[in-house]
Amino acid sequence: MNQGSPEKYKVFFLTMVPFPHGMAQTNRLISIASGLIEAGCDVTVICLKPSENHKHSLNSESHGTFHQIKFVYSPGTTFRGKNPLRRFCLYMAGIISATCFMVKENHRTKIQSTFIGVTGSLVIFWFFLVCSLLNIKYLQERSEYPFIKARKSWMDKFSLLIYLRLICKLFDGFLAITKKLKDYFTPNLRKNCPVFLLPILVEPERFDLAPKTSHEKYIAYCGSMQGDKDGIPVLIDAFKLISEEYPDLKLYLIGSTQFAGFNTLKEKINRLQLETNIEFTGIAGREKLPGMLANAVMLVLARPENKQAEAGFPTKLGEYLATGRPVVVTSVGEIPDYLQDNINAYIAKPNDAEDFANKMRQVLQNYKHAQEVGLQGRALAQTVFNYKVQGRQLAKWLEKI
Protein backbone atom coordinates (compact mmCIF):
# COMPACT_ATOMS: atom_id res chain seq x y z
CA MET A 1 0.00 0.00 0.00
CA ASN A 2 1.45 3.35 -1.05
CA GLN A 3 4.64 1.51 -1.96
CA GLY A 4 5.98 4.48 -3.92
CA SER A 5 5.16 7.04 -1.24
CA PRO A 6 7.67 8.17 1.43
CA GLU A 7 4.88 8.11 4.02
CA LYS A 8 2.89 5.03 4.99
CA TYR A 9 -0.87 5.01 5.29
CA LYS A 10 -1.38 5.82 8.98
CA VAL A 11 -4.09 4.06 11.01
CA PHE A 12 -5.04 4.54 14.65
CA PHE A 13 -7.16 2.20 16.78
CA LEU A 14 -8.87 3.62 19.88
CA THR A 15 -9.87 0.78 22.20
CA MET A 16 -10.98 -0.21 25.68
CA VAL A 17 -9.62 -3.78 25.49
CA PRO A 18 -6.32 -4.90 27.07
CA PHE A 19 -3.26 -4.81 24.82
CA PRO A 20 -1.21 -6.71 23.76
CA HIS A 21 -2.35 -9.54 26.04
CA GLY A 22 -6.04 -10.37 26.35
CA MET A 23 -8.78 -12.62 25.08
CA ALA A 24 -10.72 -12.81 21.79
CA GLN A 25 -11.19 -9.05 21.26
CA THR A 26 -7.50 -8.38 21.79
CA ASN A 27 -6.48 -11.17 19.42
CA ARG A 28 -8.83 -9.86 16.73
CA LEU A 29 -7.40 -6.36 17.13
CA ILE A 30 -3.87 -7.75 16.78
CA SER A 31 -4.85 -9.69 13.65
CA ILE A 32 -6.47 -6.65 12.00
CA ALA A 33 -3.52 -4.41 12.89
CA SER A 34 -0.96 -7.02 11.78
CA GLY A 35 -2.77 -7.50 8.47
CA LEU A 36 -2.64 -3.76 7.79
CA ILE A 37 1.06 -3.65 8.69
CA GLU A 38 1.73 -6.51 6.26
CA ALA A 39 -0.06 -4.38 3.64
CA GLY A 40 2.34 -1.50 4.30
CA CYS A 41 0.43 0.60 6.84
CA ASP A 42 1.68 2.34 9.96
CA VAL A 43 -0.53 1.24 12.89
CA THR A 44 -0.88 2.60 16.44
CA VAL A 45 -3.20 1.24 19.13
CA ILE A 46 -4.33 3.64 21.87
CA CYS A 47 -5.81 2.05 24.99
CA LEU A 48 -8.11 4.71 26.40
CA LYS A 49 -8.23 3.33 29.94
CA PRO A 50 -6.13 1.05 32.16
CA SER A 51 -7.04 -2.62 31.84
CA GLU A 52 -5.26 -4.36 34.71
CA ASN A 53 -6.22 -4.97 38.33
CA HIS A 54 -2.69 -5.90 39.37
CA LYS A 55 0.55 -4.00 38.85
CA HIS A 56 2.42 -7.19 37.97
CA SER A 57 0.13 -8.34 35.16
CA LEU A 58 0.98 -9.38 31.61
CA ASN A 59 0.12 -5.87 30.39
CA SER A 60 2.52 -3.89 32.54
CA GLU A 61 4.05 -1.58 29.91
CA SER A 62 2.18 1.68 29.29
CA HIS A 63 3.70 1.99 25.82
CA GLY A 64 5.83 0.00 23.41
CA THR A 65 5.76 -2.08 20.24
CA PHE A 66 4.24 -5.52 19.80
CA HIS A 67 4.89 -7.32 16.51
CA GLN A 68 5.46 -3.92 14.80
CA ILE A 69 2.19 -2.56 16.28
CA LYS A 70 2.89 0.60 18.27
CA PHE A 71 0.73 0.92 21.36
CA VAL A 72 0.19 3.35 24.19
CA TYR A 73 -2.04 3.43 27.27
CA SER A 74 -3.08 7.08 27.13
CA PRO A 75 -3.69 7.35 30.93
CA GLY A 76 0.03 6.62 31.37
CA THR A 77 -0.49 3.34 33.21
CA THR A 78 -2.04 -0.10 32.68
CA PHE A 79 -3.00 -0.41 36.34
CA ARG A 80 -6.48 0.86 37.17
CA GLY A 81 -6.62 0.05 40.89
CA LYS A 82 -9.70 -0.56 43.02
CA ASN A 83 -10.59 2.99 43.99
CA PRO A 84 -13.58 4.19 41.88
CA LEU A 85 -12.37 7.80 41.98
CA ARG A 86 -8.92 6.78 40.73
CA ARG A 87 -10.52 4.80 37.90
CA PHE A 88 -12.70 7.73 36.85
CA CYS A 89 -9.78 10.18 36.92
CA LEU A 90 -7.60 7.83 34.87
CA TYR A 91 -10.43 7.34 32.39
CA MET A 92 -10.87 11.08 31.89
CA ALA A 93 -7.10 11.56 31.73
CA GLY A 94 -6.93 8.84 29.08
CA ILE A 95 -9.50 10.58 26.85
CA ILE A 96 -7.74 13.96 27.15
CA SER A 97 -4.28 12.46 26.64
CA ALA A 98 -5.41 10.43 23.62
CA THR A 99 -6.86 13.58 22.05
CA CYS A 100 -3.61 15.50 22.54
CA PHE A 101 -1.61 12.55 21.23
CA MET A 102 -3.73 12.37 18.07
CA VAL A 103 -3.37 16.10 17.41
CA LYS A 104 0.41 15.86 17.86
CA GLU A 105 0.77 12.73 15.70
CA ASN A 106 -1.46 14.13 12.98
CA HIS A 107 0.69 17.27 12.86
CA ARG A 108 3.84 15.15 12.60
CA THR A 109 2.52 12.88 9.82
CA LYS A 110 -1.07 12.75 8.60
CA ILE A 111 -3.39 10.16 10.21
CA GLN A 112 -5.60 8.82 7.42
CA SER A 113 -8.01 6.60 9.39
CA THR A 114 -9.03 6.05 13.00
CA PHE A 115 -11.08 3.11 14.27
CA ILE A 116 -13.04 3.51 17.51
CA GLY A 117 -13.82 0.34 19.46
CA VAL A 118 -16.96 -0.49 21.38
CA THR A 119 -17.34 2.21 24.02
CA GLY A 120 -19.81 4.78 25.31
CA SER A 121 -21.71 7.01 22.88
CA LEU A 122 -20.26 10.21 24.39
CA VAL A 123 -16.71 8.96 23.83
CA ILE A 124 -17.55 7.96 20.27
CA PHE A 125 -19.06 11.40 19.66
CA TRP A 126 -16.05 13.17 21.16
CA PHE A 127 -13.58 11.41 18.88
CA PHE A 128 -15.89 12.04 15.94
CA LEU A 129 -15.39 15.76 16.62
CA VAL A 130 -11.63 15.25 16.91
CA CYS A 131 -11.43 13.31 13.64
CA SER A 132 -13.66 15.84 11.87
CA LEU A 133 -11.43 18.74 12.94
CA LEU A 134 -8.30 16.85 11.91
CA ASN A 135 -9.86 15.57 8.66
CA ILE A 136 -9.37 11.90 9.60
CA LYS A 137 -11.65 9.12 8.34
CA TYR A 138 -13.64 7.75 11.29
CA LEU A 139 -14.62 4.06 11.35
CA GLN A 140 -15.91 1.31 13.59
CA GLU A 141 -15.63 -2.50 13.55
CA ARG A 142 -18.35 -4.67 15.08
CA SER A 143 -18.32 -8.40 15.83
CA GLU A 144 -21.81 -8.77 17.33
CA TYR A 145 -25.13 -7.02 17.80
CA PRO A 146 -24.91 -3.90 20.00
CA PHE A 147 -26.20 -4.08 23.59
CA ILE A 148 -26.94 -7.79 23.10
CA LYS A 149 -26.71 -8.52 26.83
CA ALA A 150 -28.70 -5.51 27.97
CA ARG A 151 -31.95 -4.80 26.15
CA LYS A 152 -34.47 -5.18 28.95
CA SER A 153 -34.87 -1.84 30.70
CA TRP A 154 -36.10 1.37 29.08
CA MET A 155 -32.60 2.82 29.57
CA ASP A 156 -31.04 -0.06 27.63
CA LYS A 157 -33.54 0.37 24.82
CA PHE A 158 -32.97 4.12 24.77
CA SER A 159 -29.18 3.63 24.60
CA LEU A 160 -29.60 1.21 21.69
CA LEU A 161 -31.86 3.70 19.91
CA ILE A 162 -29.29 6.51 20.37
CA TYR A 163 -26.51 4.29 19.06
CA LEU A 164 -28.41 3.11 15.96
CA ARG A 165 -30.16 6.34 15.04
CA LEU A 166 -27.43 8.87 15.88
CA ILE A 167 -24.03 7.38 16.63
CA CYS A 168 -23.93 5.07 13.59
CA LYS A 169 -24.39 8.12 11.36
CA LEU A 170 -21.00 9.47 12.50
CA PHE A 171 -18.86 6.88 10.74
CA ASP A 172 -17.16 7.26 7.36
CA GLY A 173 -16.81 3.50 7.05
CA PHE A 174 -17.87 0.36 8.88
CA LEU A 175 -16.51 -3.18 9.31
CA ALA A 176 -18.77 -6.17 10.06
CA ILE A 177 -17.71 -9.73 10.81
CA THR A 178 -20.74 -11.39 9.15
CA LYS A 179 -23.23 -10.69 6.35
CA LYS A 180 -26.03 -10.77 8.95
CA LEU A 181 -24.35 -8.02 10.93
CA LYS A 182 -23.68 -6.03 7.76
CA ASP A 183 -27.38 -6.19 6.84
CA TYR A 184 -28.33 -5.15 10.39
CA PHE A 185 -26.15 -2.05 10.50
CA THR A 186 -26.37 -0.81 6.90
CA PRO A 187 -29.85 0.84 7.22
CA ASN A 188 -28.62 2.74 10.29
CA LEU A 189 -25.43 4.11 8.74
CA ARG A 190 -25.23 7.37 6.82
CA LYS A 191 -26.27 7.14 3.18
CA ASN A 192 -23.66 5.40 1.00
CA CYS A 193 -21.43 4.64 3.99
CA PRO A 194 -19.13 1.84 2.77
CA VAL A 195 -19.23 -1.43 4.73
CA PHE A 196 -16.38 -3.97 4.61
CA LEU A 197 -17.07 -7.62 5.43
CA LEU A 198 -14.14 -8.75 7.59
CA PRO A 199 -14.53 -12.38 8.74
CA ILE A 200 -12.64 -14.02 11.58
CA LEU A 201 -8.88 -13.61 11.21
CA VAL A 202 -6.05 -15.90 12.15
CA GLU A 203 -2.27 -15.72 12.06
CA PRO A 204 -1.43 -19.22 10.73
CA GLU A 205 2.27 -18.98 11.58
CA ARG A 206 1.38 -18.91 15.29
CA PHE A 207 0.08 -22.46 14.90
CA ASP A 208 2.84 -23.95 12.75
CA LEU A 209 3.70 -26.35 15.54
CA ALA A 210 4.38 -30.05 15.33
CA PRO A 211 2.10 -31.74 17.92
CA LYS A 212 4.14 -33.17 20.77
CA THR A 213 3.70 -36.70 21.99
CA SER A 214 1.74 -36.43 25.21
CA HIS A 215 1.05 -39.00 27.90
CA GLU A 216 -2.43 -37.59 28.12
CA LYS A 217 -5.10 -37.53 25.41
CA TYR A 218 -7.44 -34.60 25.66
CA ILE A 219 -10.16 -32.68 23.87
CA ALA A 220 -9.81 -28.91 24.18
CA TYR A 221 -12.15 -25.95 24.37
CA CYS A 222 -10.91 -22.37 24.73
CA GLY A 223 -12.97 -19.31 25.60
CA SER A 224 -15.64 -18.04 27.94
CA MET A 225 -17.32 -20.60 30.19
CA GLN A 226 -19.84 -18.18 31.62
CA GLY A 227 -23.53 -18.80 30.95
CA ASP A 228 -24.43 -20.53 27.70
CA LYS A 229 -22.53 -18.27 25.25
CA ASP A 230 -20.42 -21.17 24.00
CA GLY A 231 -22.62 -24.01 25.21
CA ILE A 232 -20.33 -25.32 27.96
CA PRO A 233 -23.21 -27.16 29.74
CA VAL A 234 -24.07 -28.93 26.44
CA LEU A 235 -20.40 -29.73 25.86
CA ILE A 236 -20.10 -31.31 29.31
CA ASP A 237 -23.24 -33.40 28.71
CA ALA A 238 -21.86 -34.53 25.35
CA PHE A 239 -18.50 -35.43 26.90
CA LYS A 240 -20.31 -37.49 29.54
CA LEU A 241 -21.92 -39.55 26.75
CA ILE A 242 -18.52 -40.62 25.38
CA SER A 243 -16.51 -40.72 28.61
CA GLU A 244 -17.35 -44.33 29.47
CA GLU A 245 -16.25 -45.46 25.99
CA TYR A 246 -12.99 -43.49 26.30
CA PRO A 247 -12.18 -43.46 30.04
CA ASP A 248 -8.64 -42.17 29.53
CA LEU A 249 -9.77 -39.18 27.48
CA LYS A 250 -9.85 -35.77 29.18
CA LEU A 251 -11.58 -32.49 28.43
CA TYR A 252 -9.51 -29.34 28.92
CA LEU A 253 -11.52 -26.18 29.49
CA ILE A 254 -9.16 -23.28 28.77
CA GLY A 255 -10.21 -19.87 30.05
CA SER A 256 -11.01 -17.78 33.09
CA THR A 257 -12.84 -19.39 36.01
CA GLN A 258 -13.44 -16.03 37.71
CA PHE A 259 -17.17 -15.70 37.10
CA ALA A 260 -20.34 -15.99 39.18
CA GLY A 261 -21.56 -19.33 37.80
CA PHE A 262 -18.30 -21.25 38.14
CA ASN A 263 -19.37 -23.16 41.25
CA THR A 264 -22.60 -24.22 39.53
CA LEU A 265 -20.52 -25.54 36.63
CA LYS A 266 -18.29 -27.50 39.00
CA GLU A 267 -21.33 -28.93 40.76
CA LYS A 268 -22.62 -30.18 37.40
CA ILE A 269 -19.29 -31.84 36.69
CA ASN A 270 -19.24 -33.48 40.11
CA ARG A 271 -22.83 -34.65 39.71
CA LEU A 272 -21.90 -36.34 36.42
CA GLN A 273 -18.80 -37.84 38.10
CA LEU A 274 -16.46 -36.20 35.64
CA GLU A 275 -14.22 -34.36 38.10
CA THR A 276 -11.21 -36.54 37.22
CA ASN A 277 -11.81 -36.23 33.46
CA ILE A 278 -12.42 -32.49 33.11
CA GLU A 279 -9.61 -30.07 33.82
CA PHE A 280 -9.85 -26.29 34.16
CA THR A 281 -6.51 -24.97 32.93
CA GLY A 282 -7.13 -21.27 33.58
CA ILE A 283 -6.30 -18.58 31.05
CA ALA A 284 -3.61 -19.50 28.53
CA GLY A 285 -1.52 -16.60 27.29
CA ARG A 286 -1.02 -15.77 23.63
CA GLU A 287 2.30 -17.64 23.52
CA LYS A 288 1.12 -20.76 25.37
CA LEU A 289 -2.30 -21.25 23.74
CA PRO A 290 -1.18 -22.49 20.29
CA GLY A 291 0.67 -25.43 21.84
CA MET A 292 -2.27 -26.37 24.06
CA LEU A 293 -4.61 -26.40 21.06
CA ALA A 294 -2.21 -28.13 18.67
CA ASN A 295 -1.65 -31.04 21.05
CA ALA A 296 -5.34 -31.82 21.54
CA VAL A 297 -7.01 -34.85 19.95
CA MET A 298 -9.74 -32.51 18.72
CA LEU A 299 -11.03 -29.00 19.35
CA VAL A 300 -14.66 -28.35 20.23
CA LEU A 301 -17.19 -25.52 20.25
CA ALA A 302 -20.81 -26.35 21.17
CA ARG A 303 -22.12 -22.81 20.66
CA PRO A 304 -25.93 -22.78 21.07
CA GLU A 305 -28.45 -21.20 18.72
CA ASN A 306 -29.17 -17.75 20.15
CA LYS A 307 -29.14 -14.05 19.24
CA GLN A 308 -25.42 -13.71 19.84
CA ALA A 309 -24.56 -16.67 17.60
CA GLU A 310 -26.96 -15.46 14.90
CA ALA A 311 -24.76 -12.56 13.76
CA GLY A 312 -21.47 -13.28 15.49
CA PHE A 313 -18.58 -15.47 14.40
CA PRO A 314 -16.28 -16.98 17.07
CA THR A 315 -12.68 -15.82 16.66
CA LYS A 316 -11.47 -19.00 18.33
CA LEU A 317 -12.76 -21.04 15.40
CA GLY A 318 -10.05 -19.56 13.17
CA GLU A 319 -7.43 -20.54 15.74
CA TYR A 320 -8.88 -24.04 16.00
CA LEU A 321 -8.73 -24.53 12.24
CA ALA A 322 -5.18 -23.15 12.00
CA THR A 323 -3.85 -26.00 14.16
CA GLY A 324 -4.88 -28.63 11.60
CA ARG A 325 -6.55 -30.65 14.34
CA PRO A 326 -10.11 -32.03 13.85
CA VAL A 327 -12.74 -29.47 14.84
CA VAL A 328 -16.26 -30.23 16.08
CA VAL A 329 -18.54 -27.19 15.98
CA THR A 330 -22.28 -26.47 15.90
CA SER A 331 -24.22 -25.25 12.88
CA VAL A 332 -25.04 -21.71 14.03
CA GLY A 333 -24.86 -18.30 12.40
CA GLU A 334 -22.71 -18.22 9.27
CA ILE A 335 -20.43 -21.09 10.25
CA PRO A 336 -22.10 -23.38 7.63
CA ASP A 337 -21.25 -20.77 4.95
CA TYR A 338 -17.57 -21.61 5.42
CA LEU A 339 -17.46 -25.13 6.87
CA GLN A 340 -18.81 -28.41 5.49
CA ASP A 341 -19.52 -31.45 7.62
CA ASN A 342 -16.95 -34.24 7.25
CA ILE A 343 -15.01 -32.12 4.72
CA ASN A 344 -13.17 -29.45 6.73
CA ALA A 345 -14.90 -29.81 10.11
CA TYR A 346 -17.51 -31.88 11.93
CA ILE A 347 -20.80 -29.98 12.15
CA ALA A 348 -23.28 -30.82 14.92
CA LYS A 349 -26.80 -29.62 15.61
CA PRO A 350 -26.92 -26.77 18.15
CA ASN A 351 -28.36 -27.39 21.64
CA ASP A 352 -28.11 -31.17 21.09
CA ALA A 353 -25.65 -32.97 23.38
CA GLU A 354 -26.30 -36.36 21.80
CA ASP A 355 -25.56 -35.15 18.26
CA PHE A 356 -22.45 -33.34 19.46
CA ALA A 357 -21.29 -36.55 21.18
CA ASN A 358 -21.87 -38.49 17.95
CA LYS A 359 -19.63 -36.08 16.04
CA MET A 360 -16.89 -36.51 18.63
CA ARG A 361 -17.27 -40.29 18.26
CA GLN A 362 -16.83 -39.96 14.50
CA VAL A 363 -13.50 -38.26 15.09
CA LEU A 364 -12.28 -40.86 17.55
CA GLN A 365 -13.53 -43.91 15.63
CA ASN A 366 -11.81 -42.95 12.37
CA TYR A 367 -9.00 -40.69 13.42
CA LYS A 368 -7.02 -41.06 10.21
CA HIS A 369 -9.91 -39.52 8.25
CA ALA A 370 -10.41 -36.92 10.99
CA GLN A 371 -6.81 -35.78 10.52
CA GLU A 372 -7.50 -35.25 6.81
CA VAL A 373 -10.57 -33.21 7.72
CA GLY A 374 -8.41 -31.18 10.08
CA LEU A 375 -5.90 -30.42 7.33
CA GLN A 376 -8.71 -29.18 5.07
CA GLY A 377 -9.80 -26.87 7.86
CA ARG A 378 -6.25 -25.62 8.15
CA ALA A 379 -6.23 -24.81 4.43
CA LEU A 380 -9.26 -22.58 5.01
CA ALA A 381 -7.47 -20.76 7.83
CA GLN A 382 -4.43 -20.21 5.60
CA THR A 383 -6.49 -18.63 2.82
CA VAL A 384 -9.95 -17.19 3.57
CA PHE A 385 -9.22 -16.36 7.23
CA ASN A 386 -5.57 -15.41 6.78
CA TYR A 387 -4.89 -11.99 8.31
CA LYS A 388 -2.43 -11.15 5.51
CA VAL A 389 -4.98 -11.85 2.77
CA GLN A 390 -7.71 -9.88 4.52
CA GLY A 391 -5.27 -7.13 5.54
CA ARG A 392 -4.36 -6.41 1.93
CA GLN A 393 -8.02 -6.20 0.94
CA LEU A 394 -8.84 -3.97 3.91
CA ALA A 395 -5.93 -1.64 3.13
CA LYS A 396 -7.09 -1.20 -0.46
CA TRP A 397 -10.64 -0.53 0.77
CA LEU A 398 -9.43 2.12 3.21
CA GLU A 399 -7.61 4.00 0.48
CA LYS A 400 -10.79 4.22 -1.59
CA ILE A 401 -13.19 5.57 1.03
N, C-alpha and C positions, 0 to 999 in steps of 0.2 A: 504494500500500500504506500503510495507516494514515494516509490523507490527512487525517483529522480530528484526529489525535493530534499533540501538540507534539513528541513524540520519534519519530524514525524507527526502523524495525526495524534492529537493529544486527547485522552479520555480520562475522565474522573468518575469514580464510583463513591457515592455518599451512602453509608450503610450504618445499621445498628447492630449487625451481627459481629461476633468475635472474629479476629483475624490475626495471624493466618491459621490458627488452630480452632476448630469448631466442628459442627456436625454438618448435615446435608446442605444448609444454606451457605455455609462458608465454603464447602467444597464446590458448589455450583459457581459461586462468585470467583473462586480461583480458576476454575475451568474456563469461564467466560473471559476473564482477564488474560489468562495464558494464551487462549486462542487469538485474541486481538494482538498480543505481543508477537506471536508467531507470524501474524499478518503484517507486522511492521509498525504497530502502534506504540505509543508511549502511554503507559497506564499507571494511575495512582489511585489507591484506595484510601478514603478518609473515614475512619470510624468516629462517629459523632458523639459517642458516649463510651465510658469505660465498660468493659464486659466481664471483668473478673471479680470474684468475691475474695480471693486470696492473693496476697502479694507475690507468692512464689508459685504462680500458675504457669501453664504453658505459654500464655500470651503475657509476657512480662515486659517486652520492649514496647515503648510508646511510639517508636518509629523505626524504619529500617527497610530492607528489601527482601522479598521472599520470591524465589524463582523469577527474578527480574521484575516483579510487581512491587513498585514502591508503595509503602503504606505509612500512615500516620494516625495516631489517636489524637484528635484535635484538642481534647481536654488536657493533654500533656501527661496522662497516666492511663494505664489499663485497669487499675484497681479502683473500684467504685466504693468499697466500704459498706458498712451497715447503717450508717447514719443517714436518714432520709434527707436532711438539709444538705449534707455533703453531696449526696447524689444529685439533688436538684441543681446545686451550684455548679457542679462539674458538667451537668447536661447543658446548662445555659452557656457556660464557658466554652463548651465544645462547639455549639452552634456559632457563637461569635468568632471563635478562633478559626473555624472552618471557612467562614465567610471571608475573613481577612486573608487567609491562606490562598483562597481561590482568586481573590483580587490581585494578590502579589504574583501568583503563578501565571495568571492570564496576562499580566503586564510583561512578564519575562518572556514567555512564549505562549501564543494563543491556544486556549483550551477550546477544542471544537465541539465536544459532546460531554455532557454530564448525566449520569444515571443516578436517580434517587431510589433508595430501597424502600421497603415497606416501613412506614413511620406515620406519625400523626399528620393530619391535614394541614395544621398551621405550619409545621416544619416544611412540608412539601410546598406550600404557598410561599414561604419565605425564600426558599432557594429558587423558586420560579422567578421571583423578583430579581434575585441576584443574577441568574442566568440571562434574564431579559436585558438587564442593564449592561451586562458584559458581552451580549450577543453570542451566547453559547446555546447550542441545541440541548433541549431538556427532555429526558426520556425516563421511562420506567420499565422494569421487567417484573412480570408476575408469574408465579408458579402454581397458584390456586385461587379459588374464589376469594374475594375480599370479605373480611369479617365472618368467615365461615363458622367460627366457634362461638360467635356472639351476635345472634340476630333475634333475640327474644324480647328484650325490653324496648320501650319506645325510643330510648337514647341510642341503643344499638342500631335500630332501624333508621333513625335520623342521621347517624354518622355514616351509614352506608349510602343513604340518599345524597348527602353532601359530597361524599367521595365520587359517586357515579355521575352526578349531575353537574358538579362544579370542578372538583379536583382533576378528574380525567381530562377535562378540556384544556388543561394547562400544558400537556405534553406535546412535543414536536414529533415524537415517535414512540412506539410501544413494542415491547417484546412479550410474547406469550409462549408457554411451554407446550400447549396443545391446541388443536383446531377448535375444540369446544370452548376453551378459554378465549381464543381469538374472536370467535363469534359472539361471546358474551360481552366482551369489552368494546368491540368495534362501534356499536350504536351509541355508546356513551362518550367516545372520543370526539375531538373536534373534526369537522368535515375534512375528508381526504387525509387524515392523519395516517401515515404509513405504519403498518403492523408487521413485524418480523416473527415468523414461527421458529422458535429456537428450542428444539427438543432437549431431552436429557443429554448431558455431556459427560465424557469420560476421557481421562488421560491414560491411554492403553499402556504406555511405557511403565507406569506405576505398577502394573500387574504382570509384567514380563518376568515372572518368577517360576522357577521349576519347583513343583510341589515336593516338599520334603517327606521322607518316609517317617510316619508317626506311629507310635505304639497305640494311639487312640484314634478310632474312627468316629468322626462327628459330622453332623449336619449343622450348618450355620445360618443364623439370621442376624442382621445388623440393623439397628435403627431404634425408633421409639417403641417402648413396650407399654406406654400409658394408654388406657382405654382400649378402643377397638380400631384405632387408626390403621394399624397394620395387621389386624386379626390375630394377635398373639394368643388369645383364648382358643380360637379355632385351630391354630398351629399346634398348640399343646394337646388338644383333643386328637388331632390327626396323628401326632407322634405317639400317643398312647396306643392307637390302633395298630401300629407296626412294632412297638417296643418289645412285645413278647416274641415276635418272629426274629428280631435282631437285638437280643439282650445286651450285646456289647456296644451297640451304637449309642452315641450321645447326641444331645442337642445343645449347641452353644447359643446362648442369647447374648449378643454383643450390644452394649448400650448402657445408658444411665439407669440406675435403680433408685434414684432419688426422686420418687414421685409418690403421690398420695395412695395410689392403688397397689403399690408393690406387695404389701403384706397379703392382700387378697389374692394376688397372683401366686404367691408362695403357698398359700393355703390350698389353692386349687391343685398345685403340683404335688403337695403332700397327700391330698385326698386321693389323687390318682396313683400314688405310690411311685412317683417319678423323680423323687428328690436326688437319687443317686445317678440318674440318667440325664438330668437337665442341669446345665451349669451356667450361672450368670458370670460373665467375664468382666463386667464393667465396661467403661468407655475405652475403646481402642483408638490411639492417636493415628494421625494421618500416615505416619511411617510404619506403624505396626499392623494396621488393618489389612493391607494387601496380602501379607503372609497368612494371616488368620483365615481369610476368605479362600485363598488359593490352595490351602491344605485341607479344606473340607471335602467330604464325599460329594455333597451337593449343597446348593444355596437355595434358601426358601423365602417366599414372601406370600403370605395368605391374606393379602389385603382384601377387606370386605367390600361389598357394593354399597357405597354411600355417596353423599354429596361431595365429599372431599376427593374420593377416588374418581368421580365422574369427569372432572376437568383437570385433575392433577396427573402427574407422572412421576413416580418415585425415582429420585436420583440414584438411589442405591442399586436399582436394576441395571444401570449402565456399568456400575462397578462389578456387580455379579457377573455379567456377561463377559467383561474384559478378562476375567480369570481363566475362562475356557472350561470352567467346571459346569456340570449339569445344573440347570436352574429350574425350579418348580415355582410357578407364579399363578395367580388367579386371573381370570378373564374379566378385568374391570377397566373402565375408562378406554383409553386408546392403545392399551397394551396389545390387543389383538391386531391392531393396524401394523404393528412391527414384528410381532412374534407369531410363529405357527407351531401348533402342538406337534411334538415328536419330530420337528424339523430343526428348530434352533432353541427350543425350550419345551418344557412340559407345562401345559395350560390346564388348570383345574377350575371347576365351578366355584364362584365366590360363596362364602358363608356355608360351605359344605365340607365338614371335616373328613367324612368318609371318602369323598372324591379326591380330596387333597392327599389323603393317605394312600389311595390307589396310585396316584401319580408318583409318589415317593417310592412305592413298591416297584413300579415300572423301571425306575432308575436303578434300584438295587438288584432287581432280578436279571437285568440285561445291561450290565455296567459298561460293557464294551461299546454298545450302541449309544448309551447315554453319554459317553465321552465324545463320540462323534457329534452328537447333538450340541454338546457344550462348545465344541470347536466352531460350529456354525454360528452359535451365539456370539462367540468371540469375534468372528468375522464382521458381524453387525456392529459391534462396539468399535472396531477398528475403522469402519467406514462411515455409516450414517450418524453414529453418536460420537465420532472422533472430534475432540475440541479443536484440532487444527483445521479440519475440513469446515466445520461450522464457523470457526473464527474468521477464516478467509471470506466466507459469504457474508458474515455480519459486518466485517470491515468495509466491504464494497457497498453494502446497503447504507451504512452510516455516511459514506461520502456522498451519496446521492440525495439524501434527505435535506 
